[in-house]
Amino acid sequence: MGFHWVAKTEKYRNPKPQQEKRCSPVTKHASCLELITQAITNLIPLRFVVRTPHQTH
């Protein structure tokens, strides 16, 4: 079991509406893989991977 804080420290400009947005230097996929790897290392049996709606965007 675990969780990650998402630090949106990088900025980029959305080309269409010309708005400045923030993004995380670590992708959602990379953080999810890290959590799954840690669960396997700790011998936690995984049948399903549960993600919150906040992680789907």
Backbone as a ProteinNet text record, in pm:
[ID]
protein_1_A
[PRIMARY]
MGFHWVAKTEKYRNPKPQQEKRCSPVTKHASCLELITQAITNLIPLRFVVRTPHQTH
[TERTIARY]
85	0	89.3	46.3	124.1	51.8	112.5	57.4	171.4	146.5	244.5	183.3	262.3	221.6	258.9	169.6	196.3	241.9	368	424.2	426.3	340.6	334.8	427.8	554.3	655.8	697.6	665.1	704.5	587.6	620.3	516.4	532.4	420.2	420.9	304.8	309.9	204.5	122.2	-9.1	-102.1	-111.6	-78.1	-68.9	-200.6	-309.6	-436.2	-491.3	-522.8	-577.8	-470.3	-343	-232.3	-241.8	-272.4	-277.5	-155.4	-104.9	6.8	-48.5	6.8	-38.8	79.7	49.4	154	148.2	263.5	267.8	371.7	361.7	452.8	572.6	692.9	807.7	803.7	725.4	710.7	573.2	568.2	441.1	356.9	227.5	137.2	172.9	213.9	250.8	373.4	473.4	595.5	567.2	482.8	452.1	369.1	279.7	199	288	382.3	474.9	561.1	601.1	681.7	602.6	475.5	391.6	370.5	347.1	325.4	453	567.6	695.6	722.1	691.6	711.5	619.1	496.3	402.5	452	506.7	559.7	682.6	767.9	887.1	848.6	741.5	696.3	606.5	593.7	514.4	367.7	313.9	171.6	99.7	6.4	-61.8	-151.1	-136.8	-215.9	-310.8	-435.4	-532.6	-585.9	-603.2	-651.6	-566.9	-556	-491.2	-601.6	-617.1	-723.5	-663.7	-726.5	-683.7	-799.7	-769.9	-872.6	-905.3	-1022	-1057.2	-958	-889.3	-794.9	-674.7	-645.7	-530.9	-563.4	-687.8	-723.9	-711.3	-691.1	-683	-541.2
-117.6	0	123.7	222.8	345.3	452.2	568	679.1	773.2	856.9	955.4	1093.8	1189	1328.3	1371.9	1441.4	1490	1634.8	1655.9	1790.7	1846.3	1941.3	2002	2123.1	2095.3	2199.5	2257.4	2189.7	2239.3	2311.7	2409.6	2487	2470.8	2471.3	2468.3	2551.9	2588.8	2672.2	2587.5	2586.2	2515.8	2596.5	2536.4	2616.3	2674.4	2604.1	2650.6	2773.4	2763.1	2882.2	2974	2938.5	3019	3037.9	2929.3	2933.1	2863.3	2916	2850.6	2745.6	2624	2514.9	2454.9	2377.5	2311.7	2161.2	2096.4	1951.4	1893.9	1766.2	1696.2	1644.2	1647.5	1592.4	1439.3	1374.8	1229.3	1196.1	1108.1	1073.6	985.1	980.2	894.8	748.8	713.5	575.3	533.3	620.3	589.3	575.8	662.6	652.6	528.6	490.4	370	245.7	240.7	128.3	116.8	230.3	229.6	171.8	208.8	155.3	4.9	-40.9	-184	-262.1	-208.5	-274.3	-285.2	-179.7	-182.1	-283.7	-295.4	-392.9	-535.4	-560	-692.9	-722	-622.1	-638.3	-670.9	-610.2	-632.3	-754.6	-831.9	-954.9	-932.1	-818.9	-790.9	-852.9	-945.4	-1007.2	-905.9	-901.8	-808.7	-887.1	-859.2	-916.2	-807.1	-688.7	-574.9	-453.5	-362.9	-235.1	-131.2	-69.2	28.8	167.8	244.7	381.5	474.3	586.2	684.6	762.8	825.7	905.2	1018.6	1065.9	1175.2	1131.2	1001.5	951.8	923.8	930.7	895.8	1010.4	1131.2	1246.9	1283.5
0	0	0	-71.4	-76	-154.7	-155.6	-232.4	-268.5	-364.3	-408.3	-403.1	-356.8	-369.5	-510.2	-575.8	-710.3	-699.3	-732	-727.2	-868.6	-895.1	-1028.8	-1029.3	-1051.9	-1041.3	-1175.6	-1284.9	-1416.9	-1483	-1562.7	-1632.6	-1782	-1852.6	-1997.6	-2047.7	-2174	-2231.6	-2328.2	-2303	-2390.4	-2519.9	-2635.7	-2759.3	-2809.9	-2792.8	-2850.7	-2775.7	-2645.8	-2578.8	-2520.1	-2538	-2484.6	-2332.8	-2263.9	-2118.2	-2061.8	-1951.4	-1884.1	-1789	-1795.8	-1711.2	-1637.8	-1534.6	-1456.7	-1481	-1473.8	-1488.1	-1392.9	-1370.9	-1282	-1361.2	-1303.9	-1374.6	-1382.6	-1296.1	-1296.8	-1353.5	-1451.9	-1514.5	-1422.3	-1449.4	-1371.6	-1389.4	-1511.2	-1540.1	-1458	-1450.7	-1375.8	-1226.7	-1172	-1029.2	-999	-1090.2	-1072.4	-1076.9	-1171.5	-1178.6	-1053.9	-999	-876.7	-759.2	-747.8	-640.4	-655.3	-777.1	-800.7	-773.1	-815.9	-790.1	-641	-566.6	-421.9	-355.5	-404.2	-348.6	-373.2	-491.3	-522.3	-437.4	-417.8	-333.8	-190	-140.9	-3.1	10.6	-99.4	-102.4	-67.7	-112.5	-95.4	-214.7	-191.1	-305	-377.2	-507.8	-588.5	-676.8	-665.2	-756.1	-848.7	-794.3	-871.4	-837	-929.8	-904.2	-899	-784.7	-765.2	-782.4	-868.9	-891.2	-859.7	-800.7	-771.9	-897.8	-903.7	-1022.9	-1048.7	-945	-963.2	-1045.4	-1048.1	-1122.2	-1268.3	-1306.5	-1443.8	-1540.6	-1492.8	-1583.2	-1609.5
[MASK]
+++++++++++++++++++++++++++++++++++++++++++++++++++++++++

